[in-house]
Amino acid sequence: MHEASKQLLSCLPSLRRYARALIGSRNGADDLVQDTMERGWRKLSTQQAGGDMRAWLFSIMHNLHVDQCRKPALATEQLDHHTAYAAAVVSGDHTQRMQLREMENALLTLPIEQREVLLLVALEQMSYEQVAAALDIPVGTVMSRLSRGRERLRLTLAGKAVESPLKVVK
């Protein structure tokens, strides 16, 4: 197998984890990962040799996600909803599952820009520079979005109302 192909496949677990946390839906995350891998595979020859494959794939995923958010959503129904929860009930600690569900719900309340940065830094352990490259934003923007996202997440998990620091001007 070609070395670049191996690198591409080695990024799959990170892409799945990030997409699941970003979207909140297993089916939607799987679709996003599949689209990302398909586009990455097609454009593998354009990826710079020695470049950061992971950051490149996250950049592709980010762009696909932005495109998907711009399109009107089709109504879908998750068929395996009860099966997934039944499996979760059988395994693991109930308190831990509740905490994870609470964290997932809190993450989904964040603005997408903050959620993306927070997940890439905290979940995927990417450097600020890698996140900036993946999202095509300055490092300073990564740092400010991360700070605002962490604070908003902290307040949400503490059960406090999150107020916007912006003032209404008449």
Salt bridges, closest charged atoms under 4 A:
GLU38 OE2 - ARG42 NE 2.63
ASP67 OD1 - ARG70 NH1 3.82
GLU104 OE2 - ARG20 NH1 3.04
GLU116 OE2 - HIS62 ND1 2.84
GLU124 OE2 - ARG17 NE 3.04
GLU124 OE1 - ARG54 NH2 3.71
GLU151 OE2 - ARG154 NH2 2.58
